Each structure stands twice: as structure tokens, then as C-alpha cells.
Amino acid sequence: HSTLIVGFGFDGVATLHLVDQYEPSRIMAYAADPGSQNGYYLRALNSNTLFIEQYLDGNTEDVMKFPIWSVATTLRGLRELIGNNEKTGTVILAPFGPKPFALASIILAIKSPRISCINANKKWQTRSAAPATGDLVLTRLRSN
């Protein structure tokens, strides 16, 4: 039993590839809202339309929203998505979205041997423009 939790970015093909590669028994998704730019959430949804149609029954309301500026909120939200899935199988986190989402996923993977954080790479023909906004996301980590 495995659960795939995908953080949407702008590459819908890569998200579809992950489902084919890992064949998870449960699939969930999230995206940045607000994101690094106006319209980020809708652009991420549009980029992942096939994924949403095939694996979320076309329901965009099943895509959780986490703010880009709060790693702590993203950690709590991912913990909520993970729920009991960690106890009954493995959890694969695939953060294609903003860097703070990758940080939250890595932290969760470090803390639990049943959680993996993966980065799917491919050779890009074109890259999505994500201009710098000048905003900073600061996070303090404390070990328990």
C-alpha cells in the first residue's frame, strides 16, 4: 500500500509519469495558493488538468492549498494529508511546486523512514518562467 502526494508545479507530464512509475494505491495533490505570482494556483491546476481528470475524478476541490510563504503551514497540511497512510504503508512526496514545499517534504522524509521525498527530473525542452518577486521565506528548524 503506497500513497503518492504530489505538489503541483507547471509540469503535468511529470506528475502523470510518477503515477505510472510507482503505481500508488492512493493519490493526493496540493498546490501553492497564494503562490510566487498572481494566478499561480490556477496555472498549476491548468498544467495538471490530465492528472486531475484521471486521478482526482476531475475534482479540483481535492487539491489542497498551502501558502508559499509558510513552511510550517505546509508541514501541518502535509501531515494532515499523510494521516494514517504512513502507518499502513509508504508515502511518496513529490513536490513539483515552489522550493518551500520541497523543504517541507524533505523535513517530513527525514523524520520518518516510511516517507520518501522524490524529485523527478527530465530534460526540459522549454522552462516555465518564474520571475523573482523579491519576497523571502525564512524558516527556523528546531530538533526535538
Summary of the structure (lengths in Angstrom):
residues: 144
radius of gyration: 14.5
end to end distance: 29.1
largest distance: 43.3
contacts: 412
relative contact order: 0.21
helix: 40%
strand: 18%
